[in-house]
Amino acid sequence: MAMTAPELRWTRVAAQLHDALASASAPLCTYVYDLEALRRHAAATAHSLPPGFELFYAIKANSDLPILQTLAPLAHGFEISSGGELAWVREHFAEVPLIFSGPGKTDAELASALDLGVEALHVESLHELERLAWFARERGVTAPVLLRVNLAIEGLQATTLMMGGRPTPFGIAGDQLPACLAWLRAHPEIRLRGFHFHLMSHQLDAAAHLRLLDAYLQQVRRWRAEYGLDTLDQVNVGGGIGVNYREPERQFDWAAFAAGLPALSEQRDGLTVRFECGRYITAFCGYYAMEVIDVKHAFDRAFVVACGGTHHFRTPYAQGHSHPFRVLPVESWRYPFSRPGVSDARVSVVGQLCTPKDILAQDTPVDSVRAGDMVVFPYAGAYAWHISHHDFLRHPHPRHCYLPAEDADAAA
Ligand SMILES: Cc1ncc(COP(=O)(O)O)c(C=O)c1O
């Protein structure tokens, strides 16, 4: 099976931006989401999984309604991490299967998870278990639970964003698991369905990720034997598949990863293995486009000052990278005086915030960029708008444009 990272459909995005520019009365700043690209990528990813493996989408990456509507028929369900996400999803999707992860769940969140039919709660501590059991007893129901465990794994290959395998606030540390399992034996109002692991994000190495899954499944096998756990039906192996922003041509090799999954089937002992991926599903479908307001020099550097900034698109700052971009030339020029610009130069692209940290790309070569052109950042569909501090300086919010998905049957 050949499957590469999804193609970026620049022509379609550029046509949309030219249309938007024609109707813009102020400098243009917009997100563009290519829902057809999203549909194809998510379908290919889900269909590449062998029997016994399921794909959930972690909506924290991008919970916009058109994104969720595109993904709902393709994913097995959604992973949510707050009462706000739970209410949002249930308002629009009455039936979609939900799993609820995340630290610091409040009483109200635990109670609504039970009331709104969440399929499994990923519990982070004994105290959270006790509170959940209390609400389950009150309602006369059994709460379906996976214990999230922070495992120490020998030789663990770290990424740039580690949620476990080291001291973190996430999950139950391995040495506290026996106490939790003993407590569960005396509390039938909780049904232990399995274990949950999410030790890292930004994984770019398919072979390392297969080894990690293998370690998870072996550990679960040992716990089942040691503690006689006979109610388990699943292992949730988290999300964490990365997007290579620094070297976009070298993406996670999903085809090799999917090809390696059947070999893990022996370890899974009949348990369903669930993924809850966010970034890898939606990053590729999004573009953040900014009209260039000014091009200027300071000392030996050239700066492209564009409409918007990290308050809309925090991804490069959050991950500490220089984000790749393309210049979309725009020929119309509204002023009677000359147009600032540079050719064959290295530029930094900055936004409108009054801070030297408002940098989206640094020291990047361009053929040409002028005021009035658009700079367009791809890979902006995940942890982009949704992790940004939108109201800093009270600039207007960008537009959000969703290029429609084609009819799946017609496109087949
Ligand atoms: C528990 C959990 N699951 C899934 C995800 C999604 O991770 P990613 O977007 O890297 O796939 C996260 C992200 O923080 C997480 O904390």
Ligand as a Chemical Component Dictionary entry (heavy atoms), coordinates in Angstrom:
data_LIG
# 
_chem_comp.id                   LIG 
_chem_comp.type                 NON-POLYMER 
_chem_comp.pdbx_formal_charge   0 
_chem_comp.three_letter_code    LIG 
# 
loop_
_chem_comp_atom.comp_id 
_chem_comp_atom.atom_id 
_chem_comp_atom.alt_atom_id 
_chem_comp_atom.type_symbol 
_chem_comp_atom.charge 
_chem_comp_atom.model_Cartn_x 
_chem_comp_atom.model_Cartn_y 
_chem_comp_atom.model_Cartn_z 
_chem_comp_atom.pdbx_ordinal 
LIG C1 C1 C 0 -4.343 12.440 25.902 1  
LIG C2 C2 C 0 -4.106 12.949 24.532 2  
LIG N1 N1 N 0 -4.532 12.221 23.497 3  
LIG C3 C3 C 0 -4.372 12.647 22.221 4  
LIG C4 C4 C 0 -3.749 13.845 21.945 5  
LIG C5 C5 C 0 -3.579 14.260 20.526 6  
LIG O1 O1 O 0 -2.234 14.300 20.233 7  
LIG P1 P1 P 0 -1.725 14.600 18.752 8  
LIG O2 O2 O 0 -2.421 15.811 18.278 9  
LIG O3 O3 O 0 -0.247 14.781 18.921 10 
LIG O4 O4 O 0 -2.070 13.389 17.922 11 
LIG C6 C6 C 0 -3.265 14.638 23.009 12 
LIG C7 C7 C 0 -2.614 15.912 22.753 13 
LIG O5 O5 O 0 -2.187 16.630 23.614 14 
LIG C8 C8 C 0 -3.456 14.174 24.331 15 
LIG O6 O6 O 0 -3.043 14.889 25.373 16 
# 
loop_
_chem_comp_bond.comp_id 
_chem_comp_bond.atom_id_1 
_chem_comp_bond.atom_id_2 
_chem_comp_bond.value_order 
_chem_comp_bond.pdbx_ordinal 
LIG C1 C2 SING 1  
LIG C2 N1 SING 2  
LIG C2 C8 DOUB 3  
LIG N1 C3 DOUB 4  
LIG C3 C4 SING 5  
LIG C4 C5 SING 6  
LIG C4 C6 DOUB 7  
LIG C5 O1 SING 8  
LIG O1 P1 SING 9  
LIG P1 O2 DOUB 10 
LIG P1 O3 SING 11 
LIG P1 O4 SING 12 
LIG C6 C7 SING 13 
LIG C6 C8 SING 14 
LIG C7 O5 DOUB 15 
LIG C8 O6 SING 16 
# 
